[in-house]
Amino acid sequence: MTEFSCDNPEEHCDLHVCQLQGKERNPELEKMFENPRYACTNCGAKVHDAANVCQPKEL
């Protein structure tokens, strides 16, 4: 588990940014960060789709 581990990972996919922090990014993952509309209140990441963070808040 990382400092920003997802609070309930059993309910989510492996593509939550909180779980990906510190891992190498590839072009496919970078697409999640284009035109951000949500921020995670857990790790602060800004993403386009709320499904990619465990605690989304609309920007």
Order of alpha helices (4+ residues) and beta strands (2+ residues): alpha-alpha-beta-beta-beta
